[in-house]
């Protein structure tokens, strides 16, 4: 730790020289939170950590007196007041900015600062013996900033600000160097510029309205104030720039430039350059030391732009973003992997950008052998589709919920339509044709009915061909699944995403592979390929999806209509592959319940978390059933994914056997084999409706494929595709429902007179990434509030007897750096009495037609108490959880667990001891008398609809009609 006498006062004019390259660890923008305070009678301590400078509230008064933006305590303290702050990230502290702005006559006369590092789930107490002084007692003055440098501390994550004896402080900023968090796997792609990864903004040409250090903060912020914004320029050719030092030397892959909240003041365009230098400060590097990795490219308002980078085969340490002519950028993300001698070439598993496209020089036919990745493989990340990133190839057709976020806002015409019920975006793309009059070409509409693509080992699939249309542009507009395939409501989710693969035309009418790009589009986005652009036929990632195609054609198959390269001696077949990774979820590092590699399935043994991470192979249907039944994996969406993947893996292995198993001899034999397997999997957890929905979905595909006259192998292939689709759909659904639910709760709080900020939300059991395929349901809602800086604290119950809350939810929240507090199941009422709780969010294992909801036992108790305290009670679950075949909760079967489970507790031995491998030793102990016989141990209880405020699915939020005690769920299923 720093010496208690080592500090230096810094003049305000020297702030940039001393602090500009340091990170503000205490900022709420990084996740800094107040964990405890001795007193905050006049003004709440959370103000200390706010990003914006303290405004003057002179002349404004509240019930307790004059208002101040800061922390102010009562008078006449005989000792001192204190505030414990958890820093947004662990780091080495080297300075402070203690600001008493507008406190004059009531400022804190003196302060000290102490610090410590703690990995415990609960914050340290005021008298914790580990507190070490890093700033000695110093005097403060009225209404002034006090800049203080200290000798660098050790690595800490808590500070305690002590003021003597009492008074007010407006802002408290703690500066230092981040202790970087990086993936253990050197081949893993991550944001190398992120502040938590050790990235730093070391220079900005201008930061008149917003500082450059905001560029690498977590999340997308809350308004323009937490981005980088320069002043307006008036000189032709003006540009502004910022230099980012990466957290480590890296091989970059792609970048994200986010203009969130900048709608009328976003830059017209930007470019990226990179350099490799041993120097920290690269401002003096000659221009020829900088390599272009993104040429000047147009930007749009209020959106995330993802760009594939160029010239990325050499390592870089610094990246310079240049904006033209000026404006605001919210975040810069620079994705890559650490440069080490041990990592020579990227592989498909190293890419974390949802989908990647790879070109290979050779390889066996996909139908004969898995794709072989050679050293000549290069990776093209498939990135989010936006109008600006797609503009070299065509146009994106979509609506914009915020009309101020349209591309080219000065030129896009927007009007009201349909008697005020619609907004019309005029002529987002032209219809273009260059056929001669003699060709007889006509414009028309066609429909493409697209099934999901079939993935190979490692999530790879071969791209057979690219095509181009030399005389017309071509539009594809998604329409959703056909009704005949959608089946019963809630039984089959629509296709959400599809791949867009494009290339410019090169020499001799061949695709220019240097320009090859891949994008992931959502079903609310249409695309228009410019005339002559090479593109791949539509490739749907999840479920069946229909497209309307708008084009001009002669229609007789001649080359004027379209060119396919293999007709001209250019073969892409077996040379281009795409991968879809289930690691696309935006989860904390290492947080996932299932991981796959080809047909290999592994699950994390959740019975051993959080002290031991053990991956268990699931090589058979029987092992999948056991994992679900024994709760080694739990959470309704996760167990549905495992069941579907187990069926897919089982059939894939069968197709590869020689000789083939008997059940592949005929469709009837396959049906006789598969149906009992599906029924067997369903018996593992019958209360979980997602598992039933998954097995019914697969049964329907089985019957439909047989009815279509397909042979056994083709039917098996259809089941494989469907099984993987069930798993792949989950993450997008979770993010959608989390956003729906989070925004709804914020609005409810505002309607009740609250600000919609600093929300306290409680949850039951575990509903995060470990219970789903990623992001989570109810815990996803909490994560969304945290990411949008609306959350103060997440509260969660232990959720006995398996303690999914204290083991799993705690593990996830700590990993995500979300401020959280655990409570025993029996303490919910006390929490509601003594702490302002703004909402309760829970998941669901089954929702009846009227809204009655089965969930982890203890949910009903929480709902009763929430109703007593008038707290919104929200159920967050996918559409597949809604069971319209049962009228109410009385028809939901309730699973009862073995009595012994309620009598046992498993955990790490304390004090902690480790075995020879360094793994914490665990034990199971009995907490009841040995001869206890009577145990009531249900897994679930049913919460009546009358106690539920809202039910959220990926399709929206349902509330009860006024005066009704039940839900009409038709609008969200």
C-alpha positions, 0 to 999 in steps of 0.5 A: 500500500501507499505510504500514509505520508506520500501525497502531492497536491496537483494544480487544476491546470496540470490535471491533463498531465497527471490524470488524463491517461488514468481510469476513474475507477469509482465512476458509476459508468464503470459500475462503481457503487456505494456499499455503505454509509454512516449518514446521508441525511441531507444528500445521498452518497450516490451523487459522489460517483456521478459522471457529470459535474455537480450542478448548482441547486442554489435556492432549491429546498426539500423537506430536510433543507437546501438541496445539493448534488453530493453527499451531505451528513448531519451536523455535530458528529462527535467522531467522523462520517464514512462512505464505503465504495466498491470500485467499478473494477479492481486496480492500482490507485494513484490519485483522487479528485475530491470536489466540494463544488457548491458546498460553502460553509457546509463542506467537509473540513478534512478527509482520509481515504482507506482501501482494501481488496476483497473477494467476499460476496458481501462488502467490508464493514467499517471496522474491517481490519484490512482497511489500509490508509492510502491518503492521510488526513488532509484539509479541504476548502469550500466549493473547490476541486482538490487534485491529489496524487499518491504513491501507487497502491496495491491492487484494490476494489474497495475504498472508504472515504472518511470526512471529519467530522461531517459536512458535504462533498460533491464528487469523489473520483478515484483514479488509477490503472486497471488490473486487466481481465483477459481470457485465459485462452490466448486464441479467444477473441475479446474487446482489446480496447475495453477499460476492464481489459486494460485499454486506455485512451491516451490522447484526444484532439478535442473533447469539448462536450465529452471526454475521450476516456468514455470511448472504452467504458462498458455498456452503451451509456445513458445519453450523449454525456457519457460519450466522446464529443468534439466541438463543431468545426467550421473549416473545410477538411477538419477532422478530430481523432483519439488514440487508444492503447490496447490492453495487450499487443493483439491481432485485430479482427473487427471493430464496433463504432457505436454512435448511441444517442448521437442523432443530429451530431454523429460524425459523417464518417470515420477511419481507423489506423493502427500502429505497433510501438513500445512507447506508451504515448504514440502522438509523435509517431510519424504518419507512415508508422500508422497502417489503415485498418478501416478506410474512411467509412460513412457512419449513421446516427444512434447505432452500433456499426460493426466493421471487418478490418483490413491489414490485420495480419501483424500485431498492433498496440495502438489504434487511432480513430479519426472522425470527419469532420467532428461529432460524437461517438459513444464507444469504440470496440476493437476485437482481437486476440492476444499476440503470442508465439503459441497462437499461429492462426485463427480457428473457427472456435476463436471467433465470438462474433456469432457467425464467421465465414472462412475461405479455404484453398482445398478440402474434401466434399462436405458430404464425405468428410468434415471440413479441414482447416488449413494454415491458408484459412482466413477468417471473415467475421459475420457482423451486425447488418447496418445500412452504413456497413452494407452500403458498398453492396446495397441497401438495408430495408427496415423501419426505425423506432426512433425516426431520428436514427434513419440513415442520411437523415437530411435526405430521407423523407418520413411522413405519417400514414394510414390515418395516423397509425403508421410512419412511412419511410419513403424510397429507402431503395430504388428498383433498378434495371438495365435490360434492353427493351428487346430482352423482354424483362419484367419486374415481379414478386417471388417468394422463397421458402427457406429452411434453416441451414445444416451445420457441420462439425464445429458449427461449420457449413459449406457455402456452395456458390455465389451468384450475381445479377448483371442487369438488375438489383434484387431485394429480399424482404423477410415475411416470417414462417409459413402458418402451416409450419408454425403449427400451434401457437408457441410450438415453433419460433420463427426464424430470427436471423439469416446470413448475408454474404456478399462480394464485389465483382473482380477480374473476369467476372469473378468474385473479388475475395478481398472484398468478401463480407458476411453479415447477420440480419434479423427478420425485421431487416430486408436487403437490396443487392446492388446490380452486379454484386456477388451474393450467396442465396438466402441462408436462414440460421434458425427455423424456416423463414419466407422471403419476398424477392423483388426483381426484374428478370427475363425469366428463361434462365439466360446469363442476363438474369444471373451468373453463377461462377461454377458455370464459368470455371470458378468453383466455390463449392467445398471452399467456403464455409460458415460457422455458427457458434453458440458462444454468441451470447453476451455472457460473462466469461465462462458463463454457459451451461452447455458447450458443444464442439461438433457432436461433442456435448458437455455441460457444466455440473451445476451441483458443484458450482460455484467452487468447482467447475466440472464439465461433464460429457453427455454422450448419450440420450441416457446421460442427457436424461440423468443430467436433467433428472439429477439437476446437474443441468437445470433451468427450463430453456437449458434442459430443452436445449440439452434434450434437443442437442442430445437427439441431434448428436445421437442421430448424427453419430448414427448417420456416420456409422458403417454399417448403419444401425437398423433404425435407419433402414426405413422411416417407420423404423426410425420413428419407432426408435426416436419417439420412445427416446423423446418420451424418455427425455420428457419424463426427466422434468415433466413440469418444465414445459420448454422440455415438452415443447422441444420434444413435441417440436421434434416429433412434429418434424419427424411426422412431417418429414415422413409424410413428405416421403423422405427416406430415413436418412433425410428424416434424421437430417431434418431432426438434426437441423431442428434440434440445433435450431431449438438450441440456437434460438434461445439467446435472441429470445432472452435478449428481446424479453429482457429488453421488453421487461426492463423498459416496462419496469422503468416506465412503471416506476416513473408512473409511480413518481420515481426517476426510473434510475437506481432500481432495486430488483429482486429475483428467485432461483437462477434464471441467467446464462446457466439456466438458458443458452445465454443472457437469461430470462429474469436475470437477463432483465436485471442484466439489461437494467445494469447494462443501461445503468438503471440498476442499483442493486440486484437482490436474490433468494438462496432458493433452497434446498439446492441453493440455486440462488446462493450458488448459481445466481451469486456466481453469475452476478459476481462474474457480471460485476452486478451489485447484488445482495443475497437473502434467505428465502424467509427474509423476503418480507423483511426486505420489502419492509426495510428496503425500497424494492422496485420490482420482482422478476422471476422465471417460469417453468410453465405458464397456464392459459390464464397466467397462473405460473409454476416456478421454483418453490418460494416464488408464490411466497414472494408474490404474496408479499409483493402484493402486500407491499404493492411491488410489481411482480414480473414473470419473464419467460419465452413463448414456449413456456406458455401452455395453452392446453391447460386452463389454470395452475391447478392442472400443472403437475408439481414434481416432488424431489426426494426427501433426502435432498432437503436434509443435505447441504453441499459446499466447500469446506471452510476454512478453505482447503484444497487438494493436490490439484489445487481444487477446493475440497467439498463435502455433503453434510446432513443438517437434520436429525438422522431419523427424520422421516417427514419432509415436504419437498416440492420443486415448484409452486404455482403463483396465481395470475391475480398476484402477477403484474406482468408476463413478458415474453420475447414478443412483448408484455402482457398485463391484465385487463382492468378489473380482471384477475387473469391474463389474456396472453394472445398478444404475446404468444 
